[in-house]
């Protein structure tokens, strides 16, 4: 299936099935809303926003951001609020092949699939699948459908602010309310926007992400040039 999904759109995942069962059990509306959109039809700023929000080292590592995972592990030992250290590749592996459960066994299987998709896919394909299958609300999956539901837009027409909003909801999509954003959510959204604006160039195929120089750095360089 890893090899098949290298070329074929992912239309159904274990998470979607599990959510349908959960909603039916609770007597809630059972639905799976999604639409596959090629990454070429997505705005560049939503790709940048996903990297800033979820995995700043996505293009540098080979599936695992060990520093982020260690920091999350240390935080979870000291705090009751659990945070995840999984990068985009790990989240994609979980979203496509596994189920939403926190256990060492699932984490080990997630690692196995992460290695496989990093080997058989490229970064562009991982990002494409991630943006198309990530849970973004009650029965809503993928950024294209989230753009339609929350903003009544095609994903290609999203503004930077709207892209930042969608990527900011990823850690807790089921509690997201577009009409009532918390102060912490708004802070995160603005942080993502600043991060996106700091990126000058991105190339998923060549694994290149270049950050824009700050005005302070430019002034320092100019002053050094004048001294020379």
C-alpha positions in Angstrom: 0.0 0.0 0.0 2.9 2.4 0.6 4.0 1.9 -3.0 0.4 2.2 -4.3 -0.1 5.4 -2.4 3.0 6.8 -3.9 1.0 7.3 -7.1 -2.7 6.9 -6.2 -4.8 9.4 -4.1 -5.6 8.3 -0.6 -9.4 8.3 -0.4 -10.0 6.4 2.8 -8.0 5.8 6.0 -8.4 3.8 9.2 -9.0 7.1 11.1 -11.9 8.0 8.9 -13.5 4.6 9.5 -12.9 4.8 13.3 -14.3 8.3 13.5 -17.5 7.1 11.6 -17.9 4.3 14.2 -17.4 6.7 17.1 -19.9 9.2 15.7 -22.5 6.5 15.1 -22.0 5.2 18.6 -22.5 8.6 20.1 -25.5 9.3 17.9 -23.7 12.1 16.1 -23.7 13.0 12.4 -21.6 10.4 10.5 -19.8 11.9 7.6 -16.6 11.8 5.7 -16.0 15.1 3.8 -12.8 15.3 1.7 -11.7 16.1 -1.8 -8.3 15.2 -3.2 -6.3 18.1 -4.6 -2.9 17.9 -6.2 -0.2 19.8 -4.5 0.4 21.9 -7.6 -3.1 23.4 -7.1 -2.3 24.5 -3.6 -0.9 27.9 -2.7 2.7 27.9 -1.6 1.9 29.7 1.6 -0.2 26.8 3.0 2.8 24.4 2.4 5.1 26.9 4.2 2.5 27.3 7.0 2.3 23.5 7.5 6.1 23.4 7.8 6.2 26.3 10.3 3.3 25.0 12.4 4.1 21.3 12.5 7.7 20.5 11.4 10.3 23.3 10.8 13.0 20.7 10.0 10.8 18.7 7.6 13.1 19.1 4.6 16.2 18.4 6.6 15.5 15.2 8.4 14.7 11.7 7.1 11.4 11.3 8.9 12.3 11.9 12.5 13.2 15.2 14.2 15.0 13.7 17.2 15.5 17.0 18.9 11.8 17.8 18.8 10.9 14.3 20.0 13.3 14.6 22.9 12.0 18.0 23.9 8.4 16.7 23.8 9.5 13.7 25.9 11.1 15.9 28.5 8.0 18.2 28.6 5.6 15.3 29.0 7.6 14.0 32.0 7.1 17.3 33.8 3.7 18.5 32.6 0.1 17.1 32.7 -0.5 18.7 29.3 0.9 16.1 26.7 2.4 17.5 23.6 3.5 15.5 20.5 7.0 15.5 18.9 6.0 13.9 15.7 7.0 15.5 12.5 5.0 15.7 9.2 6.3 12.4 7.9 5.3 10.6 11.2 1.9 12.2 11.2 1.3 11.2 7.6 2.2 7.6 8.4 -0.2 7.7 11.3 -3.0 9.4 9.4 -2.8 7.0 6.4 -2.0 3.6 7.9 -2.8 3.7 11.6 -5.2 4.7 14.3 -5.5 7.5 16.9 -4.0 5.9 20.0 -1.1 6.8 22.3 0.9 3.7 22.9 4.5 2.5 22.4 3.3 -0.3 20.1 1.5 2.1 17.8 4.5 4.5 18.0 6.8 1.6 16.9 4.5 0.7 13.9 4.3 4.4 13.1 8.1 4.5 13.0 8.1 1.6 10.6 5.7 3.2 8.2 7.6 6.5 8.5 10.8 4.8 7.3 8.9 3.2 4.4 7.3 6.5 3.1 10.5 8.4 3.4 12.2 5.7 1.3 9.5 5.1 -1.3 8.0 8.6 -1.5 9.6 12.0 -1.8 9.0 15.1 0.4 6.6 16.6 -2.1 4.4 13.4 -2.0 4.5 13.3 1.8 3.4 16.9 2.0 0.7 16.3 -0.7 -0.8 13.3 1.2 -0.5 15.1 4.6 -2.4 18.2 3.4 -5.1 16.0 1.8 -5.9 13.5 4.6 -5.1 15.4 7.9 -8.2 15.6 10.2 -9.5 19.2 10.1 -12.8 19.0 11.9 -15.9 16.8 12.6 -15.9 14.4 9.7 -13.7 16.8 7.7 -10.4 15.7 6.2 -7.7 17.6 4.3 -7.0 21.3 3.8 -9.0 21.5 0.5 -12.2 20.5 2.2 -11.5 22.6 5.2 -11.0 25.6 2.9 -14.4 24.9 1.4 -16.2 24.3 4.8 -14.7 27.1 6.8 -14.1 29.8 4.2 -16.3 28.8 1.3 -13.2 28.9 -1.0 -11.1 26.7 -3.2 -7.8 26.0 -1.5 -5.9 27.9 -4.3 -7.8 31.1 -3.3 -6.9 31.0 0.4 -5.1 34.0 1.9 -2.0 33.7 4.1 -4.2 34.5 7.1 -6.7 31.7 6.2 -3.9 29.2 5.6 -2.3 30.0 9.0 -5.8 29.5 10.6 -6.1 26.0 9.0 -2.6 24.9 9.9 -3.0 26.2 13.5 -6.0 23.9 14.1 -4.1 20.7 13.3 -3.1 19.7 16.8 -6.8 19.7 18.0 -9.1 19.8 15.0 -12.2 18.4 16.8 -12.3 21.4 19.2 -11.8 24.0 16.5 -14.5 26.7 16.2 -13.8 29.2 13.4 -16.3 31.6 14.9 -14.8 31.6 18.3 -11.0 31.7 18.3 -9.2 31.7 21.6 -6.4 34.2 22.4 -3.8 31.3 22.4 -5.1 30.2 19.0 -4.8 33.7 17.6 -1.2 34.0 18.9 -0.3 30.8 17.3 -1.9 31.9 14.0 0.1 35.1 14.0 3.3 33.2 14.9 2.7 30.9 11.8 2.1 34.0 9.6 5.4 35.6 10.7 7.2 32.3 10.1 5.8 32.0 6.6 6.8 35.6 5.8 10.3 34.7 6.9 10.7 32.0 4.3 12.1 33.3 1.0 12.2 30.1 -1.1 11.0 26.6 -0.8 11.5 23.6 -3.1 10.1 20.3 -1.9 11.7 18.2 -4.6 15.2 19.6 -4.0 14.6 19.7 -0.2 15.4 23.4 -0.1 14.0 25.9 2.4 15.7 29.3 2.5 14.7 31.8 5.1 14.6 35.5 4.3 17.3 37.6 5.8 16.1 40.0 8.5 16.5 43.8 8.0 19.0 43.8 10.9 21.2 41.2 9.1 21.0 43.2 5.9 22.1 46.4 7.7 25.1 44.6 9.2 26.1 43.2 5.8 25.8 46.7 4.2 27.9 48.3 6.9 30.6 45.6 6.5 30.6 46.2 2.7 31.1 49.9 3.2 34.0 49.4 5.6 35.7 47.2 3.0 
